[in-house]
Amino acid sequence: MNYKKDFPLIENKDITYLDSGATTQKPIQVIEAIENFYKKYNANPHRGAYSLSMDATEIYENTRTKISKFINARYREEIIFSKNATESLNLIAYSYGLDNLKNNDEIVLSIMEHHSNLVPWQNVAKKTGAKLNYMYINDEFELSDEEIENKITDKTKIVGITHVSNVLGTINNVEKIIKYAHKKGAVVIVDASQSIPHMKIDVQKLDADFLVFSGHKMLAPLGIGVLYGKKEILNDMNPFLMGGDMIEYVHEQTTTYAPLPNKFEAGTQNVEGVIGLGTAIDYIENIGYDKIQEIEAEVVNYAKQELSKLDYIKLYITPNEKNHSSVISFNIEGVHPHDVASILDNYGVCVRSGNHCAQPLLRYIGIDSTCRASFYFYNTKEDVDKLVDALHKAYNMFEKYIKKG
């Protein structure tokens, strides 16, 4: 089944959209749900004793319950709404990291981390005296068991790990990493931004201490994110932002904070984003992750097959198919990725180019940037053919210069 009909932008525009790793397109159901909220229910949740505000509160909080079931959280209060995964990770760094790390403690990250799960920890390490260590990938762009066990030690207090690399598409064995880190007494933060659009997440099965994701990468609007944290950890943390709705009592000199989840949701929230995220989850569950993975596997495997035939293309993906998701990074050797992406755009093919907010990873691999095609279930083999055709045209434009160089 071709799902493009549900997505107005790609249905009505003559483009091949291959940048879902940056943000997915939005189905009409999500767009209409947001419109319906503003037409029928627009009011500020938690702030009014009148029926319209209570309706808005009910919709908002019902979505929290929906998300808790979606990722199998034990308690609905473990779901905190944020602006995006970046804000969620900063909340953890400042509200947990700063208060729980001391001199010579160790923070361990993978070299694959997005800057959002790296830069905040640099700052925390600088302020607490903790040491920041990295788990490095092997020649197959994966983390070996040996590397995990060598880097996570008795001194490790926090481990940050991306579930799926936004550059390489490598699927990390987060369950194994969490289990080993817990043996060493460390708390684990999972960045699920690139995984949850494509695979079922069960936070209790993973035993993740924290897990974050952005709604806009899974069909929801921009500006809505989720932080999951174990209740007992969240209860012990101080608020990240302060102001309205996160307080219990305010006196002139002192304040007491509201219980979870309100403690971490200061100010008026992105209610339309929450509603859109709830509808996006309904849409995903209606299709089913099994079907999503079936469609994606067929299209992504076809893409790898066709791109591998191009002798001028360098691919940056693991050869282990079971450990690879829906992201394919590549370069035309001898041509800057920005030039390639610009030429592809002239033929209606949308790919990302740059360092993908993962400069340490690209530096470790020995390159500055790549082109990246990232697929979702609304993509087809025809999209792959258009990408390959556009790459042929791009290469032909530069061929004589590449050979001369």
FILUMFI-725601 format. One line per 3 residues: their letters; for each residue x, y, z of C-alpha. Coordinates in nm, 2 decimals, padded with zeros to 4 digits. Each point is the difference from the previous one (the first is absolute). Last residue first. Layout:
% FILUMFI-725601
A	X Y Z  ... .
This chain:
% FILUMFI-725601
GKK	04.17 01.61 -00.99  -00.05 -00.05 -00.38  -00.21 -00.30 00.07 .
IYK	-00.22 00.19 00.25  -00.02 00.30 -00.23  -00.11 -00.21 -00.30 .
EFM	-00.26 -00.18 00.21  -00.16 00.31 00.17  -00.31 00.05 -00.21 .
NYA	-00.03 -00.37 -00.08  00.01 -00.08 00.38  -00.30 00.23 00.06 .
KHL	-00.20 -00.16 -00.29  00.08 -00.35 00.13  -00.10 00.11 00.35 .
ADV	-00.33 00.13 -00.13  -00.08 -00.34 -00.16  00.10 -00.18 00.32 .
LKD	-00.23 00.22 00.21  -00.29 -00.04 -00.25  00.04 -00.37 00.01 .
VDE	00.00 00.00 00.38  -00.32 00.20 00.00  -00.15 -00.25 -00.24 .
KTN	00.09 -00.27 00.25  -00.25 00.17 00.24  00.01 00.24 00.29 .
YFY	-00.31 00.04 00.23  00.15 -00.25 00.24  00.29 00.22 00.09 .
FSA	00.34 00.06 -00.16  00.31 00.20 00.08  00.24 00.10 -00.28 .
RCT	00.31 00.16 00.13  00.27 00.19 -00.18  00.32 00.01 00.19 .
SDI	00.23 00.23 00.20  00.35 00.07 00.13  00.16 -00.34 -00.04 .
GIY	00.25 -00.22 00.19  -00.24 -00.24 00.18  00.10 00.15 00.33 .
RLL	-00.06 00.35 -00.14  -00.34 -00.11 -00.12  -00.09 -00.13 00.35 .
PQA	00.13 00.31 00.18  -00.20 00.22 -00.24  -00.34 -00.16 00.07 .
CHN	-00.25 00.28 -00.06  -00.08 -00.15 -00.34  00.35 00.09 -00.13 .
GSR	-00.13 00.14 -00.33  -00.24 -00.11 -00.27  -00.37 -00.09 00.02 .
VCV	-00.19 -00.16 -00.28  -00.30 00.14 -00.20  -00.03 -00.12 -00.36 .
GYN	-00.19 00.24 -00.23  00.25 -00.01 -00.29  00.15 00.34 00.09 .
DLI	00.01 -00.13 00.36  00.24 -00.27 -00.11  00.23 00.27 -00.12 .
SAV	-00.01 00.18 00.33  00.06 -00.32 00.19  00.30 -00.09 -00.21 .
DHP	00.15 00.35 00.05  -00.06 -00.02 00.37  00.16 -00.34 00.01 .
HVG	00.33 00.13 -00.15  00.11 -00.20 -00.30  00.32 -00.22 -00.02 .
EIN	-00.17 -00.32 00.10  -00.38 00.03 -00.05  -00.09 -00.04 00.37 .
FSI	-00.23 -00.22 00.20  -00.21 -00.03 00.31  -00.29 -00.24 00.00 .
VSS	-00.25 00.02 00.29  -00.29 -00.25 00.04  00.14 -00.24 00.26 .
HNK	00.30 -00.23 -00.01  00.09 -00.26 00.26  -00.18 -00.29 -00.17 .
ENP	00.17 00.09 -00.33  00.35 -00.04 00.14  00.21 00.17 -00.27 .
TIY	-00.01 00.32 00.21  -00.06 00.32 -00.19  00.22 00.28 -00.13 .
LKI	-00.03 -00.04 -00.38  00.25 00.14 -00.25  -00.15 00.07 -00.35 .
YDL	00.20 00.02 -00.32  -00.03 -00.37 -00.07  -00.38 00.02 -00.01 .
KSL	-00.13 -00.36 00.04  00.00 00.04 00.38  -00.26 00.27 -00.03 .
EQK	-00.24 -00.24 -00.17  00.03 -00.27 00.26  00.00 00.24 00.30 .
AYN	-00.31 00.16 -00.14  -00.17 -00.33 -00.05  00.08 -00.10 00.35 .
VVE	-00.15 00.33 00.12  -00.32 -00.05 -00.20  -00.07 -00.36 00.10 .
AEI	00.11 00.05 00.37  -00.21 00.32 00.02  -00.32 -00.17 -00.11 .
EQI	00.05 -00.30 00.23  00.10 00.22 00.29  -00.31 00.22 -00.03 .
KDY	-00.22 -00.31 -00.03  00.15 -00.15 00.32  -00.02 00.34 00.17 .
GIN	-00.38 00.01 -00.04  -00.20 00.20 -00.25  -00.26 00.10 00.25 .
EIY	00.27 00.03 00.27  00.19 00.26 -00.21  -00.32 00.20 -00.06 .
DIA	-00.11 -00.01 00.36  00.35 00.11 00.10  -00.02 00.29 -00.25 .
TGL	-00.33 00.10 00.16  00.15 00.01 00.35  00.29 00.20 -00.14 .
GIV	-00.23 00.25 -00.16  -00.19 00.05 00.32  00.33 00.05 00.19 .
GEV	00.11 00.25 -00.27  -00.33 00.19 00.02  00.06 00.02 00.38 .
NQT	00.35 00.15 -00.02  00.01 00.07 00.37  -00.08 00.32 00.19 .
GAE	00.26 00.05 00.27  00.21 -00.25 00.19  -00.02 -00.37 -00.08 .
FKN	00.26 -00.18 00.21  -00.18 00.01 00.34  -00.33 -00.06 -00.18 .
PLP	00.08 -00.37 -00.06  00.05 -00.06 00.29  -00.09 00.18 00.32 .
AYT	-00.02 00.38 00.02  00.30 00.19 00.15  00.03 00.19 00.33 .
TTQ	00.10 00.36 -00.01  00.18 00.23 00.25  00.07 00.37 00.07 .
EHV	-00.32 00.18 -00.09  -00.21 -00.31 00.02  -00.08 -00.23 -00.29 .
YEI	-00.20 -00.32 00.05  -00.02 -00.31 -00.23  00.20 00.11 -00.30 .
MDG	00.05 -00.14 -00.35  -00.31 00.17 -00.15  00.16 00.34 -00.04 .
GML	00.37 00.07 00.04  00.32 -00.20 00.03  00.20 -00.19 -00.26 .
FPN	00.23 -00.30 00.07  -00.17 -00.11 00.31  00.20 -00.19 00.27 .
MDN	00.03 -00.38 -00.02  -00.09 -00.25 00.27  -00.35 -00.06 -00.13 .
LIE	00.14 -00.05 -00.35  00.23 -00.29 00.12  -00.28 -00.18 00.18 .
KKG	-00.24 00.04 -00.29  00.23 -00.14 -00.26  00.04 00.25 -00.28 .
YLV	-00.16 00.05 -00.33  00.06 00.34 -00.17  -00.22 00.08 -00.30 .
GIG	00.02 00.26 -00.27  -00.23 00.25 -00.17  00.12 00.29 -00.21 .
LPA	-00.06 -00.11 -00.35  -00.33 -00.19 -00.06  -00.04 -00.38 00.02 .
LMK	00.09 -00.25 -00.28  00.27 -00.19 00.19  00.31 00.23 -00.04 .
HGS	-00.21 00.30 00.10  -00.08 -00.16 00.33  00.35 00.01 00.14 .
FVL	00.13 -00.27 00.23  00.15 -00.07 00.34  00.06 -00.30 00.23 .
FDA	00.12 00.01 00.36  00.07 -00.28 00.24  -00.03 -00.26 -00.27 .
DLK	-00.11 -00.35 00.12  -00.02 -00.11 -00.37  -00.30 -00.22 00.08 .
QVD	-00.15 00.28 00.21  00.07 00.26 -00.26  -00.17 -00.20 -00.28 .
IKM	00.07 00.17 -00.33  -00.15 -00.14 -00.32  00.19 00.08 -00.32 .
HPI	00.02 00.26 -00.28  -00.11 00.34 00.13  00.14 -00.10 00.34 .
SQS	00.35 -00.06 -00.13  00.14 00.33 -00.12  -00.10 00.21 00.30 .
ADV	00.05 -00.28 00.25  00.28 00.16 00.19  00.06 -00.23 00.29 .
IVV	00.13 00.13 00.34  00.15 -00.27 00.23  00.08 00.04 00.37 .
AGK	00.31 -00.18 00.12  00.05 -00.25 00.28  00.25 -00.23 -00.18 .
KHA	-00.25 -00.28 -00.04  -00.24 00.28 -00.12  00.24 00.08 -00.28 .
YKI	00.01 -00.36 -00.12  -00.38 -00.03 -00.01  -00.04 00.34 -00.17 .
IKE	00.26 -00.09 -00.26  -00.16 -00.33 -00.08  -00.35 00.15 -00.04 .
VNN	00.15 00.29 -00.20  00.13 -00.24 -00.27  00.07 00.29 -00.24 .
ITG	-00.17 00.02 -00.33  00.24 00.16 -00.25  -00.18 00.24 -00.24 .
LVN	00.34 00.16 -00.07  -00.07 00.37 00.04  -00.31 00.01 00.24 .
SVH	00.14 -00.29 00.20  -00.27 -00.21 00.14  -00.06 -00.07 00.37 .
TIG	00.23 00.30 00.09  00.19 -00.06 00.33  00.08 00.20 00.30 .
VIK	00.15 -00.18 00.30  00.02 00.17 00.34  00.18 -00.09 00.32 .
TKD	00.30 -00.18 -00.14  00.27 -00.05 00.27  -00.06 -00.38 00.02 .
TIK	00.07 -00.02 -00.37  -00.18 00.05 -00.33  00.28 00.06 -00.25 .
NEI	00.16 -00.35 -00.02  -00.34 -00.18 00.01  -00.15 00.20 -00.28 .
EED	00.31 -00.03 -00.21  00.02 -00.37 00.04  -00.36 -00.05 -00.08 .
SLE	00.07 00.18 -00.33  -00.17 00.32 -00.10  -00.09 00.01 -00.37 .
FED	00.12 00.19 -00.31  00.13 -00.32 -00.16  00.36 00.12 00.04 .
NIY	-00.06 00.03 00.38  -00.18 00.28 00.19  00.14 00.19 00.29 .
MYN	-00.14 00.01 00.36  00.08 00.34 00.14  00.11 00.15 00.33 .
LKA	-00.09 00.32 00.18  00.16 00.05 00.34  -00.19 00.17 00.29 .
GTK	00.14 00.32 00.14  -00.36 00.12 00.08  -00.02 00.31 -00.22 .
KAV	00.22 -00.11 -00.29  -00.17 -00.35 00.00  -00.34 00.16 -00.01 .
NQW	00.10 00.23 -00.29  00.14 -00.29 -00.20  -00.31 -00.19 00.09 .
PVL	-00.23 00.27 -00.15  00.21 -00.02 -00.32  -00.03 -00.37 -00.05 .
NSH	-00.36 -00.12 00.00  -00.12 00.30 -00.20  00.31 -00.02 -00.22 .
HEM	-00.14 -00.32 -00.14  00.19 -00.30 00.15  00.19 -00.24 -00.22 .
ISL	00.32 00.02 00.20  -00.19 -00.19 00.27  -00.02 00.17 00.34 .
VIE	00.15 -00.08 00.33  -00.01 00.24 00.30  00.26 -00.07 00.27 .
DNN	00.03 00.12 00.36  00.33 00.16 00.06  -00.15 00.30 00.19 .
KLN	-00.36 -00.03 00.07  -00.32 -00.09 -00.18  -00.35 -00.01 00.14 .
DLG	-00.13 00.36 00.01  00.15 00.12 -00.33  -00.11 -00.32 -00.18 .
YSY	-00.36 -00.03 00.12  -00.17 00.34 -00.05  00.26 00.15 -00.23 .
AIL	00.09 -00.30 -00.22  -00.35 -00.15 00.02  -00.17 00.33 -00.10 .
NLS	00.25 00.05 -00.28  -00.09 -00.35 -00.14  -00.37 00.09 00.00 .
ETA	00.07 00.33 -00.16  00.19 -00.17 -00.28  -00.26 -00.27 -00.04 .
NKS	-00.26 00.27 -00.08  -00.21 00.28 00.16  -00.08 -00.20 00.31 .
FII	-00.28 -00.22 00.14  00.08 -00.22 00.30  -00.12 -00.36 00.01 .
EER	00.09 -00.18 00.33  -00.33 00.13 00.15  -00.18 -00.26 -00.22 .
YRA	00.15 -00.27 00.21  00.16 -00.34 -00.10  00.10 00.13 -00.34 .
NIF	-00.09 -00.24 -00.29  00.12 00.22 -00.28  -00.34 00.05 -00.16 .
KSI	-00.17 -00.05 00.34  00.17 00.30 00.14  -00.06 00.19 -00.32 .
KTR	-00.38 -00.06 00.02  -00.01 00.11 00.37  00.18 00.32 -00.10 .
TNE	-00.25 00.04 -00.28  -00.29 -00.03 00.25  00.17 00.28 00.20 .
YIE	-00.02 00.25 -00.29  -00.35 -00.10 -00.11  -00.13 00.02 00.36 .
TAD	00.17 00.34 00.06  -00.15 00.14 -00.32  -00.35 -00.12 00.11 .
MSL	00.06 00.15 00.34  00.09 00.33 -00.16  -00.32 -00.01 -00.20 .
SYA	-00.21 -00.10 00.30  00.09 00.29 00.23  00.22 -00.05 00.30 .
GRH	00.31 00.12 -00.19  00.37 -00.03 00.03  00.10 -00.36 -00.04 .
PNA	-00.03 00.01 -00.38  -00.02 00.34 -00.18  -00.28 00.02 -00.25 .
NYK	-00.06 -00.10 -00.36  -00.25 -00.29 -00.01  -00.22 00.03 -00.31 .
KYF	00.16 00.18 -00.29  00.35 00.01 00.13  -00.01 -00.37 00.09 .
NEI	-00.16 -00.09 -00.33  00.28 00.17 -00.19  00.26 -00.20 00.19 .
AEI	-00.19 -00.33 -00.06  -00.04 00.10 -00.37  00.38 00.03 -00.05 .
VQI	00.06 -00.33 00.18  -00.26 -00.19 -00.21  00.14 00.17 -00.32 .
PKQ	00.33 -00.18 00.06  00.31 00.21 00.09  00.33 -00.03 -00.18 .
TTA	00.29 -00.13 00.21  00.28 00.21 00.13  00.38 -00.02 -00.01 .
GSD	00.01 -00.38 -00.03  -00.30 00.03 -00.24  00.23 00.16 -00.26 .
LYT	-00.06 -00.20 -00.31  -00.30 00.19 -00.16  -00.02 -00.06 -00.37 .
IDK	-00.18 00.32 -00.12  -00.28 00.10 -00.24  -00.22 00.16 00.27 .
NEI	-00.36 -00.10 00.06  00.04 -00.35 00.15  00.33 00.09 00.17 .
LPF	-00.16 00.29 00.18  -00.34 -00.15 00.05  00.12 -00.32 00.17 .
DKK	-00.28 -00.26 00.03  00.02 -00.07 -00.38  00.36 -00.09 00.05 .
YNM	-00.09 -00.32 00.18  00.05 -00.23 -00.30  -00.12 -00.35 00.09 .
